[in-house]
């Protein structure tokens, strides 16, 4: 049975999900908290792109699941994580759709990070090893 709150992406609200050809690195507090050659980049309507990173490529020791959740009619229910690194704590710094709606099924279980003050998200050419 489908969720009655679910919406399907269309021309008015497009969603594109593609493998990112770059190496995606997430830094926080001087630490690398994620480093992936397998990130997926989601482009939704007029929103900034979001990189979803497989958990295997995330330093999960820095993340703690919290009680916050939200719902997106196109993606489903999101769970949130707090980030603690180098003595600094950031609430709701990352999120994951543990199970996602069919239109974006590939992001299920992947982690996305809030960009900006909390984390620096970089895209490197695959040969870069900085």
Residue pairs with C-beta under 8 A, 6 or more apart in sequence:
3 76
3 101
5 71
5 73
6 73
6 74
6 76
6 101
7 13
7 73
7 74
8 74
8 103
9 15
9 44
9 74
9 103
13 44
13 45
13 74
14 43
14 44
14 45
15 42
15 43
15 44
15 45
15 74
15 103
15 104
16 42
16 43
16 44
17 40
17 41
17 42
17 43
17 104
17 106
17 107
18 40
18 41
18 43
19 38
19 39
19 40
19 41
20 39
20 40
20 41
20 51
20 123
21 126
22 39
22 123
22 124
22 125
22 126
23 35
23 36
23 37
23 123
23 124
23 125
23 126
23 128
24 34
24 35
24 36
24 39
24 51
24 53
24 121
24 122
24 123
24 124
25 32
25 34
25 35
25 36
25 121
25 122
25 123
25 124
26 32
26 33
26 34
26 35
26 51
26 53
26 58
26 113
26 119
26 120
26 121
26 122
27 33
27 119
27 120
27 122
28 62
28 83
28 85
28 88
28 90
28 93
28 113
28 118
28 119
28 120
29 85
29 86
29 87
29 88
30 85
30 86
31 59
31 62
31 85
31 86
32 59
33 58
33 59
33 62
33 63
33 83
33 85
33 113
33 119
34 53
34 57
34 58
34 59
34 111
34 113
35 57
36 53
36 54
36 57
36 58
37 57
37 126
38 53
38 54
38 57
39 51
39 52
39 53
39 54
39 57
40 51
40 52
40 106
40 107
40 110
41 49
41 50
41 51
41 52
42 49
42 50
42 51
42 52
42 104
42 107
43 49
44 50
44 74
48 115
50 112
51 112
51 113
51 121
51 123
52 107
52 110
52 111
52 112
53 110
53 111
53 112
53 113
54 109
54 110
54 111
55 109
55 110
55 111
58 111
62 83
62 84
62 85
63 81
63 82
63 83
63 93
63 94
63 111
64 81
64 82
64 84
65 79
65 80
65 81
66 80
66 81
66 82
66 91
66 92
68 79
68 80
68 92
69 77
69 78
69 79
69 80
70 77
70 78
70 80
70 95
71 77
71 78
72 78
72 97
74 101
74 103
74 104
75 97
75 100
75 101
75 103
75 104
75 107
76 97
76 99
76 100
76 101
76 104
77 97
77 98
77 99
78 95
78 96
78 97
79 95
79 96
79 97
79 98
80 92
80 94
80 95
81 92
81 93
81 94
81 95
81 96
81 111
82 89
82 90
82 91
82 92
82 93
83 89
83 90
83 93
83 94
83 113
83 118
83 119
84 90
90 114
90 118
92 114
93 113
93 114
93 118
93 119
94 111
94 112
94 113
94 114
94 119
95 111
95 112
96 109
96 110
96 111
96 112
97 104
97 107
97 108
97 109
97 110
98 108
98 109
99 108
100 107
100 108
113 119
113 121
115 121
124 130
